[in-house]
Amino acid sequence: MAVTYTTRDDIAILTLDNPPVNGLRHSTREGMVEGIGRANEDGSIVVIGAGKAFSGGADITEFNTPKVT
């Protein structure tokens, strides 16, 4: 999965893990939506990027495809 969900105390941590630049492809966005839903129950939330980048932005290979939504 492109997003991992962990907790520390009452803080939810979503880690974007979509090498090499943590692009926001469809599965990453789905993972974020799911994680944010879970985080509402845990209290606070932190979103971080694995590796060297938080996020390089949208995955342009998905432009003008059904995965845009």
LUMPA-455893 format. One record per residue: residue number from 1; y, z, x of N, C-alpha, C, O in turn. Coordinates in nm, 4 decimals, m for minus. Layout:
% residues N
     k       n.c2       n.c3       n.c1      ca.c2      ca.c3      ca.c1       c.c2       c.c3       c.c1       o.c2       o.c3       o.c1
   NUM          Y          Z          X          Y          Z          X          Y          Z          X          Y          Z          X
...
//
This chain:
% residues 69
     k       n.c2       n.c3       n.c1      ca.c2      ca.c3      ca.c1       c.c2       c.c3       c.c1       o.c2       o.c3       o.c1
     1    m0.1184     0.0000     0.0845     0.0000     0.0000     0.0000     0.1242     0.0000     0.0886     0.1221     0.0547     0.1988
     2     0.2292    m0.0596     0.0418     0.3507    m0.0729     0.1193     0.4399     0.0510     0.1149     0.5375     0.0603     0.1894
     3     0.4064     0.1459     0.0279     0.4832     0.2707     0.0188     0.3839     0.3864     0.0141     0.2908     0.3865    m0.0664
     4     0.4047     0.4848     0.1012     0.3215     0.6048     0.0950     0.4037     0.7193     0.0378     0.5252     0.7265     0.0561
     5     0.3347     0.8078    m0.0312     0.3983     0.9206    m0.0977     0.3393     1.0486    m0.0406     0.2184     1.0712    m0.0471
     6     0.4252     1.1311     0.0146     0.3837     1.2615     0.0623     0.4847     1.3645     0.0134     0.5934     1.3292    m0.0323
     7     0.4484     1.4907     0.0232     0.5427     1.5968    m0.0122     0.5463     1.7001     0.0987     0.4492     1.7203     0.1716
     8     0.6589     1.7634     0.1088     0.6764     1.8785     0.1972     0.7575     1.9794     0.1186     0.8725     1.9548     0.0824
     9     0.6957     2.0930     0.0931     0.7544     2.1939     0.0042     0.7817     2.1274    m0.1307     0.6887     2.0759    m0.1927
    10     0.9058     2.1270    m0.1774     0.9361     2.0634    m0.3061     1.0107     1.9310    m0.2872     1.0869     1.8892    m0.3745
    11     0.9887     1.8660    m0.1742     1.0562     1.7390    m0.1443     0.9530     1.6270    m0.1385     0.8552     1.6349    m0.0641
    12     0.9761     1.5232    m0.2177     0.8910     1.4040    m0.2139     0.9441     1.3104    m0.1063     1.0651     1.2904    m0.0955
    13     0.8540     1.2530    m0.0265     0.8927     1.1611     0.0807     0.8244     1.0276     0.0556     0.7017     1.0178     0.0585
    14     0.9051     0.9248     0.0310     0.8541     0.7886     0.0157     0.8782     0.7170     0.1476     0.9915     0.7106     0.1952
    15     0.7726     0.6632     0.2066     0.7845     0.5917     0.3337     0.7539     0.4443     0.3114     0.6424     0.4079     0.2741
    16     0.8544     0.3596     0.3349     0.8348     0.2150     0.3259     0.7567     0.1722     0.4493     0.7981     0.2008     0.5616
    17     0.6445     0.1042     0.4298     0.5606     0.0641     0.5421     0.5129    m0.0794     0.5203     0.3994    m0.1038     0.4796
    18     0.6020    m0.1721     0.5484     0.5765    m0.3141     0.5317     0.6252    m0.3856     0.6575     0.7325    m0.4460     0.6571
    19     0.5459    m0.3789     0.7666     0.5876    m0.4360     0.8946     0.6172    m0.5856     0.8841     0.5586    m0.6521     0.7988
    20     0.7034    m0.6398     0.9652     0.7677    m0.5723     1.0776     0.9027    m0.5093     1.0434     0.9543    m0.4295     1.1216
    21     0.9614    m0.5440     0.9269     1.0955    m0.4925     0.8974     1.1041    m0.4189     0.7642     1.2134    m0.3971     0.7118
    22     0.9883    m0.3805     0.7091     0.9852    m0.3104     0.5808     1.0564    m0.3878     0.4706     1.1344    m0.3320     0.3935
    23     1.0278    m0.5173     0.4649     1.0874    m0.6022     0.3617     1.0527    m0.5535     0.2218     0.9445    m0.4995     0.1985
    24     1.1444    m0.5729     0.1307     1.1276    m0.5242    m0.0064     1.0533    m0.6260    m0.0922     1.1077    m0.6790    m0.1891
    25     0.9275    m0.6527    m0.0547     0.8460    m0.7445    m0.1352     0.8037    m0.6746    m0.2641     0.8284    m0.5555    m0.2829
    26     0.7404    m0.7501    m0.3513     0.7036    m0.7004    m0.4840     0.6226    m0.5711    m0.4772     0.6527    m0.4760    m0.5493
    27     0.5205    m0.5661    m0.3919     0.4376    m0.4448    m0.3843     0.5169    m0.3244    m0.3341     0.4888    m0.2109    m0.3726
    28     0.6153    m0.3490    m0.2487     0.7000    m0.2394    m0.2004     0.7861    m0.1858    m0.3135     0.7997    m0.0646    m0.3305
    29     0.8437    m0.2761    m0.3900     0.9267    m0.2330    m0.5026     0.8434    m0.1593    m0.6070     0.8888    m0.0597    m0.6634
    30     0.7216    m0.2075    m0.6332     0.6334    m0.1366    m0.7267     0.6009     0.0032    m0.6760     0.6015     0.0992    m0.7531
    31     0.5727     0.0148    m0.5466     0.5436     0.1450    m0.4883     0.6608     0.2402    m0.4970     0.6430     0.3603    m0.5174
    32     0.7814     0.1864    m0.4814     0.9004     0.2708    m0.4921     0.9185     0.3208    m0.6353     0.9492     0.4380    m0.6570
    33     0.8996     0.2320    m0.7327     0.9136     0.2728    m0.8733     0.8117     0.3812    m0.9069     0.8458     0.4815    m0.9696
    34     0.6869     0.3614    m0.8654     0.5825     0.4611    m0.8900     0.6154     0.5933    m0.8205     0.6027     0.7002    m0.8802
    35     0.6573     0.5856    m0.6956     0.6895     0.7060    m0.6196     0.8081     0.7818    m0.6760     0.8075     0.9049    m0.6797
    36     0.9091     0.7096    m0.7195     1.0261     0.7760    m0.7787     0.9870     0.8452    m0.9080     1.0370     0.9536    m0.9382
    37     0.8976     0.7831    m0.9849     0.8477     0.8476    m1.1070     0.7760     0.9779    m1.0758     0.7974     1.0787    m1.1431
    38     0.6913     0.9760    m0.9743     0.6224     1.0988    m0.9328     0.7206     1.2011    m0.8781     0.7065     1.3208    m0.9034
    39     0.8191     1.1549    m0.8037     0.9146     1.2453    m0.7393     0.9982     1.3215    m0.8409     1.0445     1.4319    m0.8122
    40     1.0180     1.2647    m0.9582     1.0927     1.3355    m1.0620     1.0276     1.4694    m1.0945     1.0953     1.5631    m1.1368
    41     0.8970     1.4783    m1.0750     0.8259     1.6032    m1.1008     0.8327     1.6997    m0.9825     0.8180     1.8205    m1.0008
    42     0.8548     1.6480    m0.8619     0.8525     1.7314    m0.7416     0.9890     1.7857    m0.7014     0.9966     1.8730    m0.6149
    43     1.0952     1.7375    m0.7608     1.2283     1.7863    m0.7260     1.3077     1.6830    m0.6493     1.3469     1.5807    m0.7056
    44     1.3319     1.7075    m0.5231     1.4133     1.6186    m0.4402     1.3298     1.5037    m0.3852     1.2069     1.5097    m0.3832
    45     1.3986     1.3993    m0.3407     1.3306     1.2824    m0.2863     1.4041     1.2314    m0.1627     1.5270     1.2334    m0.1558
    46     1.3253     1.1856    m0.0650     1.3780     1.1225     0.0549     1.3040     0.9902     0.0701     1.1817     0.9854     0.0567
    47     1.3775     0.8829     0.0980     1.3153     0.7530     0.1227     1.3419     0.7172     0.2682     1.4567     0.7159     0.3127
    48     1.2331     0.6876     0.3434     1.2463     0.6536     0.4849     1.1681     0.5260     0.5133     1.0839     0.4843     0.4337
    49     1.1966     0.4653     0.6262     1.1237     0.3473     0.6693     1.0343     0.3805     0.7873     1.0754     0.4514     0.8792
    50     0.9111     0.3289     0.7848     0.8205     0.3450     0.8981     0.8630     0.2485     1.0086     0.9267     0.1466     0.9821
    51     0.8278     0.2811     1.1308     0.8583     0.1921     1.2424     1.0040     0.1957     1.2817     1.0661     0.3020     1.2853
    52     1.0585     0.0787     1.3111     1.1931     0.0699     1.3680     1.3048     0.0473     1.2673     1.4221     0.0549     1.3039
    53     1.2716     0.0196     1.1409     1.3770    m0.0159     1.0448     1.3564     0.0548     0.9122     1.2435     0.0822     0.8715
    54     1.4671     0.0838     0.8456     1.4572     0.1348     0.7090     1.4069     0.0221     0.6199     1.2996     0.0334     0.5606
    55     1.4826    m0.0857     0.6099     1.4406    m0.2054     0.5376     1.5267    m0.3216     0.5827     1.6485    m0.3097     0.5963
    56     1.4612    m0.4336     0.6054     1.5320    m0.5556     0.6438     1.5851    m0.6325     0.5237     1.6509    m0.7350     0.5412
    57     1.5581    m0.5854     0.4018     1.6077    m0.6509     0.2815     1.4960    m0.7163     0.2019     1.3781    m0.6876     0.2223
    58     1.5349    m0.8041     0.1113     1.4397    m0.8701     0.0218     1.3497    m0.9658     0.0983     1.3870    m1.0175     0.2036
    59     1.2311    m0.9887     0.0442     1.1369    m1.0850     0.1007     1.1710    m1.2220     0.0422     1.1410    m1.2490    m0.0741
    60     1.2326    m1.3074     0.1212     1.2820    m1.4354     0.0693     1.1715    m1.5288     0.0236     1.1985    m1.6242    m0.0493
    61     1.0475    m1.5039     0.0645     0.9383    m1.5897     0.0183     0.9106    m1.5688    m0.1299     0.8402    m1.6491    m0.1910
    62     0.9640    m1.4634    m0.1884     0.9438    m1.4368    m0.3301     1.0576    m1.4875    m0.4168     1.0484    m1.4801    m0.5393
    63     1.1646    m1.5388    m0.3575     1.2750    m1.5918    m0.4359     1.2238    m1.7038    m0.5268     1.1398    m1.7840    m0.4859
    64     1.2744    m1.7088    m0.6493     1.2412    m1.8115    m0.7488     1.0914    m1.8127    m0.7826     1.0339    m1.9184    m0.8089
    65     1.0294    m1.6947    m0.7815     0.8891    m1.6803    m0.8231     0.8809    m1.5682    m0.9258     0.9764    m1.4922    m0.9418
    66     0.7684    m1.5568    m0.9955     0.7543    m1.4483    m1.0932     0.7622    m1.3081    m1.0301     0.7864    m1.2105    m1.1012
    67     0.7424    m1.2969    m0.8997     0.7466    m1.1664    m0.8325     0.8883    m1.1111    m0.8183     0.9055    m0.9971    m0.7751
    68     0.9890    m1.1889    m0.8535     1.1277    m1.1440    m0.8410     1.1539    m1.0253    m0.9326     1.2341    m0.9384    m0.8982
    69     1.0893    m1.0193    m1.0469     1.1161    m0.9112    m1.1424     1.0347    m0.7882    m1.1128     1.0457    m0.6883    m1.1839
//
